[in-house]
Amino acid sequence: MNPTAIIADDEQHLAAYLNDRLAALWPELSVVGIARNGLEAMKLMDDEAPAIAFLDIRMPGLTGLEVAARLDNKTHVVFVTAYDQYAVEAFDRQAADYLLKPVSDERLTRAIARLKERLAKSEAPGDVSGMLKQLAQLMPANKNAYLRFIRAAHGEVVRQIPVEDVHYLQAQDKYVSVYAMEGGKESESLIRTPLSELSAQLDPNEFWQIHRSVIVNINRVAATRRDVMGKVFVKLKDGKAELPVSRAYVHLFKGM
């Protein structure tokens, strides 16, 4: 019987990416569900009783740590985290495994090998209670798990775009265009995630909504301009793009 797994991650693009890479690197594994938060993860655990759970550490509702603390000793846990500064220390004993975002094929292959070995030997999952307490103490309490990468289509290629490389995002009819730096020049990629959903996942100190259809990386803004009609525009540092600011967001640029 093939092993089963669930994936729980509120960054849907990264969850889909992990699902795709698992399908390629471990085709025998059946991913029976993808949860967007800790509560959905617990429901999937109850419904599917998977052998493996890939849990994002920082999720709304219940964190990955809280989900793991409620599991029985039948599920092997692999934590997915963006915070390597504490993960390495906490996983020294390897009671559970961990993956750093963005997940590389090399690291995922090693995690798969460990899981296969444990499953082949019918090993019970390790006791993670002590590790969970250590992780909870080491985690930065005030650091939100904002989106770090955007998975987007650029022609026939699917790219993992670091959010710091994004200039701005603009909603089109059925897509959102992601304008980002690639190879020293700006490129456009497409995603299906609604702009409102992206807005909730991006750091509001770095990404400002300036129009109902536009979110801009404030670090890429060089200046603002007001035309004769009083309409405000932001000019980006690449010197090419100039984006209109709707009246509802003009107050954000009063100090510029």
C-alpha positions, 0 to 999 in steps of 0.5 A: 500500500502506498504511503499517504501525506497531507501538506499544510501551508497558507502560502498556496503557491509554495504548497502547490510547488511542494506537491509538484516536487513530491509527485516528481521525486516520490511518485509512490506517495499519495498527497491526499489533501492540501490545507491552507491553515492549521484548522484545515490541517487538523480536519485532514488529519482526522479524515485521512489519517496520513502517514506523513504531514508536511506542516508549515510552522507559521499558519493562521488558526493553528500553527504547525507546532500546535497541529503537531502537538495534537497528533498521535504517534502514527504520523511522521512530521516534516516541518516547512519553515522560512526561519533557518536561524532556529530550525537547525538547532531545534532539529538536531535530534531529528525526531522530525525533519524540516525543509527550508523555503524555498524547498530545493530538490536536493533537500527534499530528496534527503527528507524523502530518503529518511521517510522511506527508511522510517516507513520501511522499518515501521518506525514509530514517529519520534516524540516531538514534544520537547522539540516543539517547546524548544521551537516555540521558545526560539521562534520570533514572536513578532515576525509574521510569516509573510510571503517570500516567493511568488510562483508564476508562469513566464511563458512555458517556464514556472518561476519562483520569484523572490518578493524582494525582486518584485517591482509591482503587481497588477490585476488583469482580467483573469490573471495578476501580472507580476513585474519583477527583475530578472537578468538585469531587466524587468520581466512580466509573469502571470499568476491566477491568485487574486490581488486581494489574496496576495495583499493579505500575504505580503508585508504591508511595510514593503508592499503598498496597494496604490490602486484597486488593481495595483500593489507596488514594492515601496522599495522600488519607488523613486518619486511621485508626480502630480499632474495638472489635474491633481492626479498622483503617480509613482515613478519606479527606479527603473525609470520606465514604469509610472503607476497611477495612485487612486484617491483612496491611497494618495495619503500614503505618499504625503511625506514623499 
